[in-house]
């Protein structure tokens, strides 16, 4: 489906992790009232920033993969990523932001926050496709390093569309706890997200104080 075009701007580029699209934001309140959002989200041709005060993931598998997509110019591209997959996860002080340059107008940052008022964000069957990850402290319980992707059994199975050899390197753990997380990602997918105290806004510009970090 082609994204909607207004004044030469493809508004689909404003899509951000955990929100289906700007065109569907009117439905978010209904979904949250029912307790959860279930979807697969990515920002086409763009990396986006994610930060969290704490992420506790249960049943983790981590492996390398290639994300496929199109650049802002429409060119098909593949991006190497490290996929962190969790059966379930609780996330404190979640923030996600993406910057979209609009010719003749400037940069616009779309930022989403949740789980910052005493009740965590919860996710099931969570996949995070990441190119950069920083954490001030990471603790892995019952970790198994160097298993083939095809034999990893503690977390969700690799997504078929990612391709790659089932004999490639992977690691898995019973539980992973990361604090003060900053990461740059290409996509996030989940069976279900429960977003508490969801807030989303658009701001002119980019950088510290506007983006998540």
N, C-alpha and C positions, 0 to 999 in steps of 0.2 A: 504494500500500500504506500503510495506516495505521501510524503509529509506535506502538511498545509503550508502554503506560501503566501506571505503578506508583505507587500512592499519589498520584495526581493529577498526576504529572510525566511529560511526554512526553520520554522518554530520547533520541529522535531528535535533540533539540536539542543533545546533546552531540557530534554529528558534527563532525569537524574536518578541515581540509584534509589530504590525503594519508593519511587513515585511513578506510576505507569506512564504518564505524560502530562504536560501542562494542560493539554486539551481535556484531560480526564480528572483534573483536580477537584471538580465539583462532586465526584464520586467518592473522594477520599473520606470525607466525613461519615458517609454511610458505611463504608468498609470498616472504619475504626470503631464505629458504634457497634458493629458486629464482632469486634475484637481482634481482627487480623487483616492483613493484606497478603494475597498470594500471587506471585508474579515472577517474571524474569526481566531484569532491567540492565541496561547498558547505555553508554553515551557513545554514539556512533562517531568513530574517527577521533575521539578525544580521550585522554586520560583524565581522571578526576581524583580529588583528594578525599581521604577518609581519616578521621581521627576518633579515638575512643579513650575514655579514662581507664576502662578495663574491659577485656573480652575474655570470657571463660567458655571454651568450646569443649564439648564432650564427643568422643568418637571422632578423632581427627585423622585425616589422610592428607598428605602434601606431596605434590608431584609437579613436574614441568609439563607445559602444554603450549599450544599456539592458538591465540584468539584470531578469528577472522572478522573483518569488517571493512568499511569504506572510510576513506579520509574525507575531510570537509570538501575537497575538490571532486569527490566521487570515485577516486581511484581505489581499487581493491587492495587491501593490505593484510599482512599477518603480523601478529605481535607476540613475541615470546613472553610467557608469564609463568609465575609459580602459583599453582592453584592450591588454596587451603580449603579443605572440605570438612564440614562438621555435621554430625547427626543432629545435634542441638547446640545452641549457643545463647548466652546471656551477655548483653552489651550495655555498659554504663556510659553515659554522656557521649552518645553517638553524634557525630557531625559528618556530613558529606557535602562537597561543593564541586561545582564545575564552572569554568569560565568560558563564555562564548564571545568571540570577537565579532562585532557587527560592523561591516564596512560603512563608513560615514557616520557612525554613531559612537563606537568605542567598545570597551569590554563590559559585559554584563555577567555578574556572578549569581548563580542560583545556589542557595545553601539550605540544607535541611538539617534540623536537629531533633533529637528525641532521647528519651531515657535519662533526662537531666534533672528530674525532680523527685528522686527517691525510688523510682520504679523502673527496672531495666527494660530495655528492648529485648524481645525473645525471637529466635529464629529456629526453623526446622529445615533440615536438608539444605544447609547453607554452603554456597560456593563463592569464594572471593578470588578473582583473577588479578594478581598483583605483580607490578614491575619493581616496586621499591617498598620495603617494609622496615620501619624503625620502632623499637620498643625499649623502654628503660629497663624492663625486667621481663623475662620469659621463662616460665616453668612448665616442663613437660613431664607428665606422670606416666610411667610404664611405656617408655618410648622404644620404638623398634626402627632402627635406621638401616636403610639399604635394601629394603624388601622390593621385589618387582611390583610394579603398579597393579598387575593382574592378580596378585596374591594378597594385596592389602585388604583387610576385612574389618577394620575397626571404625572406619568412616564411610561416607557415601561412596558409591562406585563412580569412577570417572565418567564424565558426560560423553556420549558417543561422538558428538560433533567435534570434540577436541582432537580426535585422532591420536596419533602417537603410538609407540610400541607398548604392548602390555608388559614387556620385559624391562622397560626403562626404570630408572631409579625412583624410589619413593620412600617416604618415612611415615610412620603412624604412631599415634599415642592414645592412651585412654582419655587423658584430659590435657588441654593446653590452656594456660593462663597467661595473658599478656597485659601489661600495664603501660599507660602513657603511649598509646599506639598512634603512629603517623604512617600512613601508607598512600601510595599512588597506585591506582587500579584502572583496569580496562572494563571490568564487568563484575556484577554481583548477581547471583541468582539464589532463590530460595523457594521451598514449597510454601512456607508461611512466614510472614513477618508480623509480629505484634508490636506496634509502635505506640509507646506511651508519651503523652505530652508532645505530640508532633508539631513542629513549627517549620514553615518554609517561607523564604523571602527572596526577592530579587534586588540586587544592588548594582549601581554603576561602579566600574573599576574592578581591581583585583588586588591580591597581595594580602599581607598580614592585616588583621582586623576586619577583612572582608571575607576572605576564604577561611576554611577551617583552621589553617595554620600557614 
